[in-house]
Amino acid sequence: MTSRPTLVWGVRPAVAVVLILLALLGAAWSVVTPDREDAIVGGAAAVVLALAALAAFRLRHRLLADPAGLEVHGLLSARRIPWSSVVSLAAPGRRRRGLVSVSLEIEYDDDLLIVLSRTELGTSPQDVLDELNALRRS
């Protein structure tokens, strides 16, 4: 009997690439601009964008799922959640200022909640929910 492979969702690599390109643009601007204040702003933007790119790269495996449970990765740590501890999975939509936002909500143990956005998952939270429910039932 073969076990199902681990399912993986996370930030798309293209996000990190775009952030790196923007960081390089900010760094270039800080070098070529004759104005000192612009150079400081460009350099600061480059540093912030480079850190954001590093975070995006680190979170390319944000959520993993297998027959035993879930593993949610943060910037510095990971949390393993067995299916027996998962209370509910949902992908509610929220309307704010005319825009609908859908996120994946994982409630586990004593009312602890993890909320993951489309950007963090790299795909539709509803699609992830459907795959998680199918895996959980199997």
N, C-alpha and C positions, 0 to 999 in steps of 0.2 A: 504494500500500500504506500503510495507516495503522498506526501503532505503538500498542501497548496503553497505556492510561493508567497513570499511577503509582498503585500501591496504597499506602494510608496507614493506619497504626495508631498509636494513642497514647492518652494519658490522656484519659478522658472529661471534657468541660467541666463536667459536674455535680459532679465531684470538686472542682474549683477553686471552684465556687459554694458548696458546702457548707463548704469551708475558709474562704472569705471571710465567710460568715455566722457561723461559729464565732469568727473573729477579731473581728468586730464585737461579738459577745456578750461576749468577753473584755475588749474595750476599754470597753464599757458597764459591765461589772462593776467594772472598775478605777476608774471615775468615780463610781459610786453607792455603793460600799461604804465604810462609815465606818472600817474597819480598814486601817491602812497596809500591813500585810503582805499582806492580800488584794488590795489595789490593786496592789502590786508583782507579785504572782503573776498577776493578771488582765492587767496590761500586758505582762508577759513572754510569757504565753500568746498574747496578741493579736499580738505581733511575730512569734513563731515560726509561728503559723498563717497570718499574712499572707505570710511568706516561703515557706511550703509551698504556699500558693495560687499564688504567683508561679511557683514551680517546676512545679506541675501545669499551669498555663497554658502555660508554655514547652515542656513535653513533650507537647503535644497532637498533635504530629507526631513521635513517638518513632522509628518505623521506616517507611521508605519502600522500595518495591521497584518495579523496572521491568525490562524485558528486558535491560538492561545490567548490573544488579546491585542491591545493597542500599545504603541510606544510613541510618546509625544516628545519631540526634541525642542529645546530652547537654545539660546545662544551658548550657554555654559553647561547645561545638564540635560538629562533625559529622564522621563518618567514612564515606567512600565505599568500598564493598567490591565489586569486580567479581565476577561469578559464577565466573570462573576461579579466584579466590582462596578461594572457599568450599569447605571440606573436607567439612563435614557440617552437616545441619540436623536437629534432634531436638526432641521435646516429651516428655521423660521425666516420669513421675509419681513423686513421693516421698511416702512415708507417714511422718508424724511425729506422735506423740501422738494417734493415731487419725484424723488429718486427712490428706487427700491433696492435695498441692500439685503443680501442673503448670506448667512454665515452658518457654519457647522458648530453645533453646541453638543459637547460631550459632558453629561452629568455623571459623576461617579461618586461612590462612597457617600459620606454624610454631606450632601448638598455642595460638593465641590464641582466647579464648572470650568471647562476649557472652551473658549470660543476661538474658532479659526476662520479667517476670511478667505475670500476667493484668491487673493494675492498670496497668502500663506500656503494655500493648497495647490495653486497652479492650475486649477480647474474649477468647475461649478461645485459648490458645496452640496447641492442636491444630488449630483452624480456620485460624489464621494459617499454621501449618506446611503444611497441605494446599494453601492458596493459593500459598505460596512454592514448593512442589514443582511445582505445575502451571505456574507462571510460569517456573521454572528449566528445565523440560523443553521449553517452547515455543520 
